[in-house]
Structures are given as C-alpha cells and as structure tokens.
C-alpha cells in the first residue's frame, strides 16, 4: 500500500517537473538573455558604487583632517561593496560563459 502511494506521489512530481521543463524549453532564449543582462548589471552597479565611495571620501576630505572618520567609513564600505559586486560579476560570467556562448552562436545562425 505504501509503495503504491509513494509511486503515485512520484508520478505527480514527475508531471509537475515535466510542465516546468516544457516552460523552460520554450522560454530558454529569453531566460538566457535575462540572465546575461542580470550578470552585466553586477559590473555596472559595482562601478557606480565604487565611484560613490571615491566621491564620498574626496568630498569629505576636510572632515578627515579634523579626525571625523565616519565619511571614511562610509566611503570604505561603498568601495568594498563595489569590489564585491564586480567580483560577483566575474564569478557569474565564468559560471555561465558556456551558456552565453551557446546563446550567441544560436543568435548568429
């Protein structure tokens, strides 16, 4: 009795997974395109964040001479988070490079 219930449950799961995979196959090109631009945004926002960090430090340079280090802390955090985002860009670009390559080859043909 338990085996038939478990088998029936597995069949239901397989049917649901098949529906999901059918949707993935039909939307694969759009999914890869969205993923590509999502990875690109890591680089863009990482650079923007670094620029904000540099601007924060240079704009408040006179406060640093008065030993008020909060702007330096804020600028440092912005620089750090920008670098982390750029590192994530390179990690994700490497991880999905094969997928992006296949997509560009299909687009060219």
PEDA-V142138 format. One record per backbone hydrogen bond with DSSP energy under -1.0 kcal/mol. CO is the residue of the C=O (numbers start at 1). NH is the residue of the N-H. Records with the same first field share a line. If there is no record, write none. Layout:
CO: NH / NH
This chain:
1: 5
2: 6
3: 7
4: 8
5: 9
6: 10
7: 11
8: 12
9: 13
10: 14
11: 15
12: 16
13: 17
14: 18
15: 19
16: 20
17: 21
18: 22
19: 23
20: 24
21: 25
22: 26
23: 27
27: 31
28: 32
29: 33
30: 34
31: 35
32: 36
33: 37
34: 38
35: 39
36: 40
37: 41
40: 44
41: 45
42: 46
43: 47
44: 48
45: 49
46: 50
47: 51
48: 52
49: 53
50: 54
51: 55
52: 56
53: 57
54: 58
55: 59
56: 60
58: 61
60: 64
61: 65
63: 68
64: 67
69: 73
70: 74
71: 75
72: 76
73: 77
74: 78
75: 79
76: 80
77: 81
78: 82
79: 83
80: 84
81: 85
82: 86
83: 87
84: 88
85: 89
86: 90
87: 91
88: 92
89: 93
90: 94
91: 95
92: 96
96: 100
97: 101
98: 102
99: 103
100: 104
101: 105
102: 106
103: 107
104: 108
105: 109
